[in-house]
Amino acid sequence: MDKVIYTAMGGASHTMEQQANVSNNLANASTTAFKAQLNTFRAVPLVGDGLATRTYVVDSTIGNDFTNGGLQQTGRALDIAVNGDGWLAVQAPDGTEAYTRAGDLKINENGVLQTQNGLNVLGDTGPITFEPQTSPTIASDGTVSTISLNGTPNAVNIVGRLKLVNPPPGTLVRGDDGLFRQGDGADADADANVTVSPGMLESSNVNPIEAMVEMINLSRQFDLHTKMLSMVESNETKATSIMTL
């Protein structure tokens, strides 16, 4: 009886938390290069005073789904999709290096190459900047070049190269800002084997149908946990009546 109460209570609480994670995945089903978050349940002994039979259910994030999403052709010069394994290095708001696969880039009013969220895209030597009145292009190896719109026709000027990295997936941790970082806090080394596809974007790897089915299953699990609590309450009421007699 004691174990049922704690298991059902913990299960109901963390089912709601898993529902929030699934809802977040579903909300990002159309977000460029979004990686779904994976969750599971596990039972652990309750630490503290009480009977040794008490156990508690916790929600455990077992990792992220690093499966690559499909590629969509846009034809836009500043859109890139990372081919296969690899990441694009960006500068997080706190100044640290972080990684994303969202390649819908832009140039801000100061000529700095950024993501759509306003994060500076890092090159081999830092942020990449452009001169005014130039047309940018990005090659498959990450080389960024420009052609002047006012100078000599077809005069190509290389301004930098994107920092493309490929750390082991097991070392990456998703932050609250949605960016990935290495668990030890170190910056990953550039990998020359990582390439990009210009004029294309990677779609989210979230399957909306599977996410909806998972939300329904979690809703049923929550109902089951609450019914277990109601059953325990009913049994205890009947037991109290019998003891009173």
N, C-alpha and C positions, 0 to 999 in steps of 0.2 A: 504493500500500500504506500509506504513511505517513498520507495523508489519510483513508483508510478507518478506520484505528484510532481517530483522534481524533474523527471524526464519529460513529462507532458508539458509542464510549465516552461522548461527551457526550450523544448521543441517548438512550442507555439511562438515564443518570443523571437527565436532566431529564424523561424520560417518567414516572419515578417521582414527580417533584415535581408534574407535571400531574395524575397520578393522585390525589395528595393533595388538589389543588384541586377536582377533580371529586367526590371523596368528600365534601369539605366542602359543596359545593353540594347533593349528594344528601342529606346529613344534615340540611340546612336546608330540605328540600322542604315541610315543614309549619310552618316558622317564619314568623310574621306579617311580611308586607311584605319578606321577604328578597329581595335582588337578587343574581342569579347572577354569578359572576366568570368572565371570558373569558380564555383563554390561547392562545398559539400558539408555534411554534418559529421560530427564525431562526439562520442560520449566520454566524459572525463569524471573522475571522482570529485565530489564536492570537498573543497579544502576548508577546514575549520571545525568548530564544535558540532557534534551531531552523530547520528548513527553511521556506521561504515557502509550501510547499504545505499546511502544517498548518492545519486549520480546526477550529472547535469549535462545538458546538450549544448554544444557551442557550434557556431558557424565558422567554418574554416575555409579561407581562400586558398585553394590549392594551386592557383596560378592563373595564367592568361592563355587564351587561345591565340597562338602566333601563326595560325594558318593565314596565308596570303589571300586577300580579296581579289576579285576580278578586276581587270583593267578596262578603263573606259577612255576612249579617244576624245580629246577636246580640241586639239590643234592649237592650243594657246602656248605661246613661247615659254611662259614661266610655269607651266604645269609639268611636273615630272612624277614618274612612278618608279619606285625602287624595284629592280628586277630580282626575284628570288629573295634570299636572306640578305638582310642589311638594314641600316637605319641612316637617317639624315640627322646630323648634329645641329642643334640650335642652342641659343643662349636663353636660359630660363630667366624669369623676372628677378631672381635673387643673384644672378650673375654666374651661376653654375652651368655646366654643360649637361644637356639633356638630349633625348633622342625621340624622334618621331618618324612616321612614314607618310605623313600628310604632306604632299608635294604641291599643293595649290599655293604657290608663292606670289609675292607682290613686291613692288618697289615703293617705299614710303616717300614722303615729301623731301627727305634729306638724301635720297638716292641710295638707301640701304636696303639690301635684299632681306625680306622678312616673310614669315608665314602669315596666313590670314588672321591669326590671333595677335599679330604684332611682335612676334619673337624674332630676334635677329638670327638669320641663317649663318652658320659658321663655315668658313673656308679653312684651308690648311694653315693660314696665318691670322685668323680672326674673322670678324664680319666682312661681308663683301659689299663694296659700294660702287656706284655707277656715276659716270659723268653725265651732265645734262645733254639733251639732244642726241641720245644714242639708242640703238635698238639692241636689246640683249638676246643672247641665245645660250642654250645649255646643251653641251654634248653628252653622249652616252657615258663617258668616263667621268662626268661631273665638271668638266672644264667650262667655265663661264667666260664668254667673250661678248664683245659689243662691236657694232658697226656704226660709225658716225653718220648722222643724218645730214650734216652740213659740210663735212670734209671730203676727203678723197673717196669716191665710190668704191665699195667692196674692201675698204681697208679694215682688217680685223684686228681688234685689240683685246688680248687676253687679260682679264681683270682678276682672275683667281680660279680656284677649284673647290667645289663643294667637299666638305669633310664627310665622307661616307664611311661608316664603321660597321662591324659585324661581330659584336661580342656574343658569347654563348647565351642562348635564351635563358638558361637557368640562373644567370647572374643578374638579370634585369628585374627591376622592381618598379611597379607603376606608382607614381605619386598622385597626390590628391588633385593635381593640375592636369592629370591625364597623360603627362609625359613619362618616359621611361628613363631610369638611371641605373648605373651599376650598383649592386648592393653594397660594395665596399667604398663607394663614393669616388672612386678613381675615374679619370677620363679614359675612354676607350681609344685605342690607336686607330688611325685611318687605315682602311683596307682597300688596296688598289684593285682588288678583284670584284668589288661591289660596283655595279653599273646601274644606270637609270634609263628609262624610256621617256624621251622628251615628248611633250604634247599629249601626255596621257596621265590619268589619275587612277589610283587604287581605291576600290570601293571598300566599304565595311565588310568584315567577315561574319557579321551577325546574320543568322538565318531567322527572319521574322516569324516564320511558321513554327520553328522549333522553340523560339522564345515564348510565343503565345501558349504553346502546349505546356511548357515548363511552368508558366504562370498559373495555368489551370491546375496542374499537379500540386503546386505549392499551396494553392487555395484549398484544395481538398485535404492536404496534410494538416493545414491549420484547423480546419473543421474537425478532423479526427482528434487532434490534441485537445481541443476544447471539449469534445464529447467525452474523452477519457477523464478530464477533470470533473465533469458533471457526474460521471459514473462513480468516481471515488467519493464525491460529496454525498451522493445518494446512498452508497454503501455505508459510509460513516454514520449517516443519519439513522439508518436502520439498525446498525450495530449499537448506537447509543440508546435507541428505544428498547432493544432486547436487554441491554445491561440494566436499564432502569427497572424493568420488570423483575 
